[in-house]
Amino acid sequence: MENAVDLFIIGGGINGAAIAADAAGRGLSVTLCDKGDLGGATSSASSKLIHGGLRYLEQYEFTMVRKALREREILMKRAPHLIQPLQFILPYEKHLRAKWLIRIGLFLYDHLAKRTLLPRSRSLHLKKHILQAQFNTGFSYYDCLTDDSRLVIANAKSASEQGATILNYTEFVGTTREMNYWKIELRDTFSKKISYCYAKVLVNAAGPWINEVQKKINPHKQFPIQLVQGSHIVTKKLYSENHAYILQNQDGRIIFTIPFQRQFTLIGTTDHTLTTHLDNLQVGKDDIDYLCSLINFYFIKKISPQDIIWMFSGVRCLQDHPAENVSTLTREHKLDLTIENTLPILTIIGGKLTTHRILAEEAMQQLNSFFPKMKPAWTAHTFLPGGRLHQNNFIDFYQTLLRNKPWLPEDLAYRYAKSYGSDAYTLLKNIHSISDLGKSFGSDLFEHEVNYLITHEWAKTTEDILWRRTKLGLLISHSVQFFHDS
Ligand SMILES: Cc1cc2nc3c(=O)[nH]c(=O)nc-3n(C[C@H](O)[C@H](O)[C@H](O)COP(=O)(O)OP(=O)(O)OC[C@H]3O[C@@H](n4cnc5c(N)ncnc54)[C@H](O)[C@@H]3O)c2cc1C
């Protein structure tokens, strides 16, 4: 079959995009489709942490935490513009967890994997002006903050630079066997036009939709999963310091307050079994009340639903375990390789944003026997697009960008440096002044960047631009439109 690819990937979230990049870099021909935008589902609705997951230690998930901590170190080097250290403060509350237990947990967290880039944990006295007076001591540890949807784009760009075809707004409709290939039916989400392509191996990386996709391949098989909805709210900055808090609810659940996009605080997450349809997620009133009341319990400054500027919900696809409650279900991923109709299909179950790179590597190991000539693993010691910064130092990079482009306002230079890393120079090629950036859409979004996002980053709707490629939806009037169809 002349136009057949080696790998066809269904789902352009972080896992699909990472597998596409890894496979393309090993010399395989790859096509990836997503029925919506790249990273448009779970992978833009996370807490945006690259972390081991301190709380999973209580569930004895040592192997998973160690793997995630190792990945944290690797990813900080792969994409220093997108992944930055973040200090977390855990206020101490005697009746919730004993000091010795927290100290042991943090000691393990510091030492489970090699840690060369982040400071170790310690206990500390808390500043008086942020939290209620009774929270006067606590603990500090470090994890990392990322921009989840931009991390997806960086992986998709890596795939595309190595020859992969990336099709967003293209739905996988079904598949049949034709000769020794999957014949795949696709539908353009906007025009509804049907097209076909052929592949040797299918990858189902549809996240929470894996069973819906599986139904279109073999309706007799379904994966045992639980779908768990989590919501976040965003308010104006709750405090000016640049650290996060990890706050414990009286029932043991935790939430984070995370500095977000310089002017805001991201608060979340909730965790409960999905009860609505996957394509129609909404943040429930109970979730909003829970998040606001936990903030009001800890902070001097009070918030109410009126203070919410943005909110979003996502759904984790977790391996099922009937005995567990949703907060304690394992976050470990599982790869299922099956032969359907004599053809191979690999399904990705679960996972974390943090472990996308290693998950992709494991996926390729599973597919080794189908592609014996493919090149070896390569992603652990290479940069993601935009990630090659001088001495891996983001601040140096940003200051050099400012020096090289003295006409750029500081905030805009910072945003370009953070979003695009070294690709900021590609974005700014042949641009010598603010007026060269073209029409302004408000805040610091200019026509030139919009065109760049359309031509280099698959942006096709106003939402893609305002809420995923950038987060300028937080600042720009919602009436702005870049496309007729959005
Ligand atoms: C509330 C919440 C907070 C989280 N916080 C963190 C965190 O801080 N750190 C961390 O490491 N992890 C976190 N996670 C986990 C992490 O976000 C997910 O594991 C990860 O995003 C899953 O990526 P994915 O690619 O598997 O799925 P998704 O991102 O959901 O991608 C699946 C894609 O498949 C597409 N698709 C579905 N059906 C079809 C079809 N028929 N045709 C074509 N495409 C289709 C969808 O449109 C979607 O884009 C969090 C998850 C949630 C829900």
The ligand as an ORCA input file, in Angstrom:
! r2SCAN-3c Opt
* xyz 0 1
  C      -8.229     17.729     36.925
  C      -6.957     17.073     36.459
  C      -5.735     17.526     36.938
  C      -4.561     16.906     36.508
  N      -3.374     17.417     36.944
  C      -2.228     16.850     36.542
  C      -0.990     17.414     36.924
  O      -0.917     18.460     37.568
  N       0.142     16.768     36.541
  C       0.107     15.634     35.810
  O       1.174     15.089     35.539
  N      -1.051     15.111     35.366
  C      -2.216     15.691     35.705
  N      -3.412     15.194     35.269
  C      -3.407     14.041     34.369
  C      -3.140     14.463     32.918
  O      -3.766     15.681     32.630
  C      -3.653     13.382     31.970
  O      -3.094     12.150     32.328
  C      -3.258     13.645     30.535
  O      -3.586     14.952     30.127
  C      -3.972     12.649     29.630
  O      -3.569     12.873     28.325
  P      -4.137     12.015     27.135
  O      -3.382     12.379     25.927
  O      -4.130     10.575     27.518
  O      -5.689     12.401     27.054
  P      -6.388     13.727     26.468
  O      -5.606     14.934     26.717
  O      -7.801     13.701     26.931
  O      -6.343     13.473     24.906
  C      -7.198     12.553     24.264
  C      -7.605     13.175     22.947
  O      -8.315     12.204     22.169
  C      -9.205     12.921     21.343
  N     -10.226     12.026     20.818
  C     -11.208     11.381     21.484
  N     -11.965     10.662     20.631
  C     -11.454     10.857     19.388
  C     -11.815     10.402     18.073
  N     -12.856      9.585     17.865
  N     -11.074     10.827     17.019
  C     -10.017     11.659     17.204
  N      -9.648     12.119     18.426
  C     -10.348     11.723     19.501
  C      -9.777     13.986     22.270
  O     -10.307     15.075     21.532
  C      -8.564     14.357     23.113
  O      -7.925     15.548     22.663
  C      -4.608     15.812     35.630
  C      -5.843     15.369     35.136
  C      -7.001     16.003     35.527
  C      -8.323     15.558     34.970
*
